[in-house]
């Protein structure tokens, strides 16, 4: 009789151990899913930060290289197929290139869900005003090849009529 009780207690302890192991495995699954979600969020944030740094560095280096060197800016513009005339107009073109980079960054950020709709609506108004300017219309046909295809499609779909003027 004592052996039956010991066996029953042993069976009960083993069953309880199995339940505890199963519970630990389930907890581990939930923890792994949470870690994977956090990793996806961190990756998305890192991608956004990387692109933002790229735009900032690109624009900052353009300004540093070209702001006080009109001959270098003239060379830069002409070597990429942009028109170049005089120092003042070339600086406006440099501004347009910087602004196009910012527009692309904001568009891609919106598409990735980093901007609310109301912020994007305001920024679309900024782009609309920019593409009404002759310098933007002059630069876009050459610059378009340097941007993400989705951004190019967006610009030409929404502001394409500006290029007919």
Helices and strands as residue ranges (DSSP letters): H 2-66, H 70-79, H 87-111, H 117-131, H 134-143, G 144-146, H 149-159, G 160-164
